[in-house]
Amino acid sequence: MAVKHFTPEGMLQPTPYHHVAVGTGTTQVHVSGQVARRADGTPVAPGDLAGQVAQA
């Protein structure tokens, strides 16, 4: 199975991993590192769990 790894535009880039992995054949998508932060690393919706989940 071929796997494509990528980090979407607007996501924090300097990471030791990719944010998304997509396998071909039967489609599987795995995501990681999704946190409530802007691309520059500043937090989104501090103290607001619903706002943080929406951002992630």
C-alpha positions in Angstrom: 0.0 0.0 0.0 1.4 3.4 -1.0 1.1 6.1 1.7 1.1 9.8 1.1 2.2 12.1 4.0 1.6 15.8 4.1 1.1 18.8 6.3 -1.7 21.1 5.0 -1.0 24.8 4.4 -1.8 26.8 7.5 -0.7 24.0 9.9 2.3 24.4 12.1 5.2 23.3 9.8 8.3 22.6 11.9 7.2 19.2 13.2 9.0 16.0 13.3 6.1 14.2 11.7 3.3 14.9 9.1 -0.2 15.9 10.1 -1.9 13.6 7.6 -1.2 10.1 6.2 -3.4 8.7 3.4 -3.1 5.1 2.3 -4.2 4.0 -1.2 -6.0 0.7 -2.0 -8.7 0.9 0.6 -8.6 4.5 1.7 -7.4 5.1 5.2 -6.7 8.6 6.6 -4.8 9.0 9.8 -4.3 12.4 11.5 -2.0 13.5 14.3 -0.9 16.6 16.1 -4.2 18.3 15.8 -4.3 20.9 18.6 -6.0 24.3 19.1 -3.2 26.5 17.8 -2.8 28.8 14.8 -0.1 28.3 12.2 2.2 30.7 14.2 1.8 28.5 17.4 -0.5 30.9 19.4 -3.4 29.2 21.2 -7.0 29.4 19.9 -9.9 29.7 22.3 -8.1 29.4 25.7 -10.4 28.0 28.3 -13.1 27.2 25.7 -13.1 23.4 25.0 -15.7 23.7 22.3 -13.7 26.4 20.5 -10.5 24.3 20.8 -12.2 21.2 19.4 -13.6 23.2 16.5 -10.1 24.5 15.7 -8.5 21.1 15.9 
